[in-house]
Amino acid sequence: MKNQETKKIMSASFRKSLLLALFVFPLLLSECRADRPAPTGNDSKSDSPVIQLTNETFKKLIFNYEVEKEWKYEGSKPAIIDFYADWCAPCRQLSPLVEEIAREYSGKIDVYKVDTEKEKKLAQSLGITGLPTLLFIPAQGKPQVSMGALPKETLVEAVNDILIAKNF
């Protein structure tokens, strides 16, 4: 009798181990690391309303910090600039919200992104020390900075208060 109980226990234990291996082992092989975001399956950035800025395009479209000493916005519409890095988890949380804002306010504001890993000189020149950092730029007046991931309601409020209200 004891032998049968031992076999049942071992059999149940083996089944649990097998199930665990079938479900857990694939998870161990797939990488999900903060320094390399998981692919979304939609790697096409061409349909994005957000414009990627480089140091050179920033100087042409936003502000030429190498020539000007005082803030002088080069754009005609209010803008948001999202300073991010691919390895930054809060940046990845904020990114879809920035995309939504860009779509919802299309034609009213311009929305840009700066990859701080690729554009280190630009980030250093602007004093970007924490990520994510959002720069809200009204058409007239000084820009305002926000650090950290914000909920969509706060983003909408900032766009309306800082960018839209000051523009009209």
TATAKA-V25162 format. One record per run of one state. SS is the DSSP state (helix for helix, strand for strand, loop for the rest). FROM is the first residue (numbers start at 1). TO is the last residue. If there is no record, write none. Layout:
SS|FROM|TO + SS|FROM|TO
This chain:
loop|1|1 + helix|2|29 + loop|30|32 + strand|33|33 + loop|34|35 + strand|36|36 + loop|37|50 + strand|51|52 + loop|53|54 + helix|55|61 + loop|62|77 + strand|78|84 + loop|85|88 + helix|89|104 + loop|105|105 + strand|106|106 + loop|107|108 + strand|109|115 + loop|116|119 + helix|120|126 + loop|127|132 + strand|133|137 + loop|138|143 + strand|144|147 + loop|148|151 + helix|152|167 + loop|168|168
